[in-house]
């Protein structure tokens, strides 16, 4: 097996290539969890002998992986003390023009994303931008793509702003023994951000003018109907289950009120008897629900007693959620997937691209980006966290109190960045001290800190570094670097541009974390073969693998705005492809100005 060579690659190299290809295929075309897919890929490389035990476990011991985990807790402290909310409240305002609105939005978002998780920042801003756009008289779709783009461009401005920066800088330190400064990418990142903001303003006509999905849910009367049981109804005395009244064509029974009885039944048990004077409240497609008048002898109530807006806060809570990419709900209907029963919710209506689907909601085949109007039986006990793998809820029940903790957490964050930037101590040590400070000053509780750690991302992060090791160990990186040099020649700027272009393209379909880990050895090998210090090449690579603008699956933040903006896949392509090329050009230009190419000694 050791002597096997095909097209210049040995057996271990081909196992790695096939494993990575299969992994990407599974991620693109299935709904399997990303962390599980990455873990299985690493397992294959270990079982086949491509990697030994130390190499397989090296991802877990990476300092950059530890930094990401610790930073989750720092971010939790900032979130729970209301730092982000304070910034939003005081910076957006009411600008007079679209250009000023873009500046007011993108600059604060980019600034926050330089130090915080860009996914967290976008999740916070989405609802705010939707309400803000109404005040400005602008469609949310004109502002949500700029919101997502700003978070990505801001993330590259510091090493802690986005995972690829931490991975690439960590691998660079392993190879050279020299640590990158936390602000190494700040000047190139700010230049690309400025070019990106100006490009958005110049290309505003390419941004779609979509109707907000929630506009389809403006009036509760559009999706609820109250039916009355006449005293002479022939079905009186039979149970709700026997009559099949819980789940009917067009909707679901969400509440039952007996005549002269203050007790409200929700959910309604199947064995509950039907009585004269009962009021049954249904949610769904009104036209089909009114057929109950003929099939079950019910009548439409002339004076409804049910109103969502008058209901207690702990009952009949309407929540808007978006079906995200990779959700297990895609391709299924609520009538068959068991989701409502499992999570104790009722699907009331479905909107797609800003228009309500005129069909029984439980019979709609769901797609990524669909907006679902969900009715919670009891808002206090509904666990949105358990639904987060399939749906994304933007409203938060946990409203932070802005006070002294806001100032403390801000100072802790600033101190962490300053100590690292000045070289007083390594970034990991600074981050750990920041966590201690957040807990000591009660910016967040230990429980909140532990809940804030995203173990899925950490697993992907660790596995990505291991895959990068395999690509380098098996000679794939060296062969690809040689191939690029054969095609592009020995001009270092041309080679840098070619690899960055490939990184930008690949990151449209896979996570930027994986792209960073896999392109690091290729860029590093290419730089050394050309005889140049790899540092500027890697700075350019950091920006390139985080510059995914052309597809909604290119970044988690794009997926967050896809549903709320009522976007189509092509909306990202129209403006995103041009943005990719503009930022690539800006990236290569500024990196070579700030970090001139230096020959190796």
N, C-alpha and C positions, 0 to 999 in steps of 0.2 A: 504493500500500500504506500510505503514511503517513496518508492520509485515511480509511482504513478504520476504522470505529468500530461496535461491536456491544455493546449492553447497557452502554455506558459505557466499554468497554475497546477499545484500539487493537489493531492486528495483533500488535505485539511482546508485548503483555500476553496475548493469546490463545495465542500460541506458547508463552509461559512457562507459562500455566495448563495447557495440554494436555501439555506436556513433564513437568511436575511430576506431573500425574495419571497419566500413563502410567508414569512412574518408580515411583510408589507401587504401582500395580497389579502391575508386574513384581516388585517386592520382596515383595509379599504372596503372589502366586500362582505364582511360579517359584522355581527353585533357583539362579538366576544369582548370581554373586558381587556383594555389595552395592557394593564399591568400583568394579567395572566398570560397574554400572548408573548410579551417580552420575557417573562420568567421562563416560559416553555422554550423559547428560542435559546436562552442561555443554558437551559437544561440539556438541550440537544447537543450543544457544543461541548458540554462537560462529559456527557455520556459517550460521545463519539471520540473523545480524547483530544479534541482540538485545543481545549483549555484544561489546565490542571486545577487542582483544588484551590490553590492560592490565587490563581488568576480569576477563577470563577467567583470567589468571595471578595475579590479586591474592590468591587463596586461599593459594597457595604462599608468598607473601611476608608473610602475616599473622603478627604476633608470637605470637598465641595458638596457632597451629599449631606454630610452633617450640618453644614452651613444652611442648606435649604430647609432642613427639618427644624433647626433652631429659629430661623427667620419666620416660620409660620407662627411661632409663639409671639415674637416681637410684633408682627402684624396684628395678632389678636388683641394685644394691648392697645394698639392705635385704634382699632375698630371699636372696642368696647368703651373707650373713653371719648369717642365722638370726634376724633381729629378730622376724619374725612368729611363728616357732616358739617363741621365748622367751616372747613375750606370751601365746600360747595355753597354754603349759605352766603358767604361773603365775596365770592369771586365771580359768580355767573352774571348777576344783574340783568338788566333789560337793554341789550345793545340795539342800536337803530338799524343796522344793516346785517346782511348774511355774513359778510366778510368779518365783521367785528364779532358776530356770534361764534363763528368758527374759531377765532383767536381766543375768545373767552372760554371756550370749551376745551380746545385741544391742548393749550399750554398748561393749565392746571392738571389735566388728566395725565399728560406726559410727565410732568414734574412728580406727581404721586407715583406713577408707574416706575419711575427711576429707583424707587426705594421699596415699593410694595408690590405684591402680586398683581399683575395687570388684570388677571381674571377677577380678583376681588374688587379692584377699582371700577371696572366696567359694570360688574353686577350691581354696585352701589349706584352708578350714574344712570343706568338704563331708565328706570322709572322717573328719575329727576329730569332727564332729557325729554322724556315723553311729555311731562307736565310743562316743562319750560318751552317746548316747541309750540304748545297751544297758546301760551302767552305771546310768543313772537309771531304767531300766525304762519308758522313754517311746518311742513310735513316732517314727522319724526325721521322718516327715511333719509332726509337731507342732512341729518345730524348724527345718526347712529353709526353709519360707516366711518365718518370722521372720528367719532368717539373711539371706535375699535382700532383704527389706524394709529391714533395718538397714543394709545396705551402700548402698542407694539413698538413704535418709534421711541417712546420715552423709556421703555424698558432697557434699551441697549445703551443708555447714557451712563450706567454704572454697572459694575460687575454683579451686584446683587439684584439688579432690576429684572433679569430674566435668566432662567436656568442654563441655557447654552453658554452664556458668559462665564458662569461659575464652572461649568464642565471644562471649557476650553482653557480657562486660566488655571484650573487645577491640574490639567494634563500638562500644560506648559511648565508649571512649577516642578512637576515630577520629572520631566525630561531635562530641564536646565538647572534646577535648584534655585531659580529666581522667581519670587512671587510678583504678580502684577499688582499695581496699585488699584484700589477700589474705583478710582476715577480715571482709569486708563482710557476708557471709551467715551469720556464725557464730551470732549471737544468734537470728535467726529460725529458722535451721536447728536449733539445739539445742532451741528451744521445740517445733517440729514433731516432732522426734525423741522428746521426752518424751511428747507427746500420742500419737504412734504406738506407743510401747512400752506405755503404759497401755491403749491400744485393743486391742492384740494380747492382752494378759492378760485384758481384759474379754470379748473375743470368742473365747476359746480354743475354745469349742464349735463354732465355724464352721470350725476347722482340721480337715482330714480325719485319720482314724486309719488310715493305709494300711500295708499290709505292705511291708517293705523288699524291693526286687527281688532283692538278694543272698541272701535267705533261700531262694530257689528253687535256689541253687547251693551249699547247705551241704555236701553230701557228693559227692566225686568219683565214688563208686560209682553215683550217679544218672545219670551221663552218659558213663561210659566202660565198655567191655566188652573182655575179652581172649579172643580166639579161638585155638584150637590146631589145627594141621594134622595129622590122623592119618597114620601111616606108610603106610596103604593108600589114601590119597586119590587118586582118579583124575586129579586136576589137577596132581600133582607134576611139575615140569619145565617147566610153562608159566609165562609171565611174568605179573607182577601186572597189567600193562596188558591183555594178552590176556584175562585173566579178569575184567577190570573191577572189580578189588578196591580201587582207590584211592578212587574216589568211588562209593558204593553208596547204595541207598535207605535213608534214615534217618541217614546220617552220613558220616564220612571216616576213612581210614586215617592215623593220626598216627605210627605207629612199627611197625617189624618187627624181630624178634630171631630169628636163625637158631639152630637147635639146636647146642649146644656151641660157640657163637661169641660172644665178648664184644662184637663190634662191633654197634652199634645203628644202624639205618638210619632216619633221620628228616630230611627227608621221604623217602618210599620211591619210588625211580625206577620208571617203568613197565616197564623191561626187566629188573627184578630177578626171578630165577626163584623159584618157590615150592618149598619143600623140606619133607620130612617132619619133624615136630617144631617147625616154625616157630610163633612166637607173633605174632599180629597184634593190635595194640591199636587199637580204634576209639573214636571219640567221636561222640556223637549220641543218637538216640532208641533206647533199649535194645531195646524190643519189635521194632522193624523190623530192627535189626542182628542179632538172634538168628535171623532168617530165613536168614542165611548158612549155618546148620546144614543147612538143606534144599537151598538152591540151589547151594552150593559144597562141601558135605560137611565143613564145619568143625564143631568142637565147642567148647562153652564151657569155658574152662580152669578146672579145679577149684582150682588153687593159683596164682592170678595172681602174676606177678613184677613187675608194673608198679604203682607207687604214686606219685602226683604229689608227695606230701609228702616222699618219699625221694629224688626226682630231684635232680641237681645244679642249682645256682641258674642256671646258664647254659643249661639245657635244660628243656623242658616247662614253661615259665613261663605260668601262668594269669593273665590280665589282664581286668579288668572295664572295659567301655567303654559309653558311652551315645550313642545316635543323636541328634544335635542338630537343631534346626529348620534347614531349608535344606540338609541333607545330601543328596548325590546318591544315597545308598543308599535313601532313602525311596521306597517303591513298587516296589522291586526285591527279588530274592532273591540270596543269596550263591552259589547254584548257577548263576546266569546273569550276574552283574555283573563277574566276574573280579577282585573285590577281594582274595580270599584269595591268589591266585597273585601278584598285583602286589605285595602287602606281606608275603608269606611267613608268613601266619598261617592258622589253621584255626578256623572257627566251631564251638564245642562245644555251646552251648545259648543259647536266647533266652528272656528273661523280659519280661513286659509287665504293668505295674501290680502287681508283687509276686508274680506267679504264672508259673511256667515254662510255656511253650507246648508242649503235648504234640503235637508234630509234628516231622518231620525238620527240624533247624535250617536247613539249606541251602535248604529249600523255603518257609520263612516269609517272607511279604511284610512287609518292615520298615516301621515307623512311627516318627515322632519320639517320643523318650522311651524307646524299647525299650532294655533292658539286654542287652548281648552278652557272653558269656563266650568269650574268645579264647584259643587256645593258640598261644604263640610257639614256633617251632622252635628259635630261639636268642635268648634274652632280651637278650644283649649286642649283637646286631646288629639287633634289631627297632627300626625307626625310627618311634616314635609321632608324631613331628612331621609326617611325611609323611601320616599318617592324620587329622590334626587338623581338616581341613576337613569330614570326615564324622563323626568320632567324637571323644568327649572322654574321655581317660584321666585319672583323678584321682591314681593312685599316682605317686610320683616316685622315680626312681632316683638323683637327685642330692640327698643329704641334707647340708644345710649344717652346718658346724662352728660352734658357738656359742663365742665367745671375745672377744679384744680387738677384732676387726673388728666385732662386734655393737655394742659401745659407740661405736666411731668412726663407723660409718654412722648411728647414731641421732643423734649430735651434729651430723653434717653436715646431716641432715634438719632438725633443730631450728633450726640456725643459718640455713639457707636460708629457713625460714618467718619467723623473727624479723627478719632483715634486710629482707625484703620488707614485713612488717607494719609495721615502724617507719619505712618510707619511705627507708631508707638507699640503696637502689638498686632499679631495676625488677625485676620477678619473673623475666624472662628472664635477666638478668645473674646473679641469685642462683642460678638453676637451673644455668646453665653453670658457675659456680664450684663448685657441689655436685658436678657430674659430674667436674670436674678432681680434686676431693678424693677422690671414690670410686675413681678410677683410680690416683691417686698412693698412696693408702693401701691399695691392692689389695683393696678391698671387692668388686670384681668385675674380671674381666679384660677387655681390649678386645674379645675375641671374644664374651664373655658380654654385654657392653654392646651390641654391634651386633645380636646375636641377639634382644635384648630389645625392640628397636624394632618396633612393630607397624605396618608400612607400610599395611596395609589400613585401619586406623583413621585414620591420618594423611591418606590419600587422601579418605576420607569426610568428614573434618573440613574439609579444604581446599575440597572441592566444595560442601559445605553452605553455607559462607560465600559462595561465588560465587552459589549459587541465591538466597540472601538478598538479594544485591546486585541480581539480576535482578528480584526481587519488588518491591524499592523503586524501581528505575529505571523500570520500566514502568508505575508508578502503581497497581499492584495493592494495595500496602500502604495507600496513601492512600485508595483507594476502599473497601477493607475496613474501615479505621478509621472512615471517614465512615458506612458502613453500620451499624457497631456503635453509633456515637453516635446514629444515627437511631432505632435499636431501643431502646437502653438509656438514652437521654437524656444529660444532661450531668453526672450524678452520678459523680464520679471513682472512687469505691469500687465502684459497680455495673459500670462499664466495666472496671475492673481485674479484677473477679471473672469477668466474662463472657469476657474474653480468656484468663485463666488456666484457666478451665473448658475452653475450646476446646483450649488447649495440653495440658492433662492428658488429654483424650480422644484427641487426635491421637497423642500419644506412646505410647499403648497399641499402635499399629500401625506406627509408624516409629521410627527411632532418635531418642533425645532430643537428639542433636547436631543432626540435621536440623530437628527441631521448634524448637529454640532459635534457629537461624539464620533460619528462615522466619517465626517470630512476633516476632522482634526489631523489624523495621521496622514491623509492624502496631502493636505496643504503643508504640513510640517516637512514631509519627505520632499515635496516639490521645491520648497524654499531651500532646503539643504543641498539638493542636487544642483540648484542654480548657483549655490555658493553665497546665499544671503541669510542674514539673521531672520528667523521665522516670525519674530514679534509683530511687525506691521502686517504681515500676511494673515496672522491669526486675528488681529484687531478687525481687519476687513471681513474675515470669515464670521466673526461674532455678529456684525451688523447684517451680513448677507443672510444667515440662517434664521434671523428674526424678522426678515423683510418679506413676509408672506401676505400679499394683498389681493391676490386674484381669485381665490376660492374660499367659500365659507368654511370649508373643513381645514383650511390652512392654519387656523389659530382658534383656541377655545373662546377667545373674545369675539371672533366673527360669529361663532355659533350662538353666543349669548344675544347678539343683536339681530340675528337672522329672522327669528320669529317675530319679535316686537316691531321690527321695521317693515314687516310684510314683504321681505325681499324675495327675489328669485335668484337662482344660481348665477344666471347671466349678468345680474346687476353688479356682482363683484368682478366679473371678468372685464366688463366694459372699462371701468376705471382702474381696476387692479393691475392689469397687464401693463398699462402705461406707467403706473406708480412703481411697479417692480423695476422697470428700466430706468426711470428717473432716479430712484434711490440707489440703484446699483452704480450709476454714473457718479452720483454725488459721493457715495461711499469710497469708490476708488480714488477720486480726486482728493478728497480731504485727508484720507489716511496717508497718502503719499506726500502730502504737504506737512502734516503734523508729525509723521514718523517716516522720515526719509529712509530709503532702503540702504542698509549697511552690509557690506561684504563680511563674510565670516573670517575670523583671523586665521 
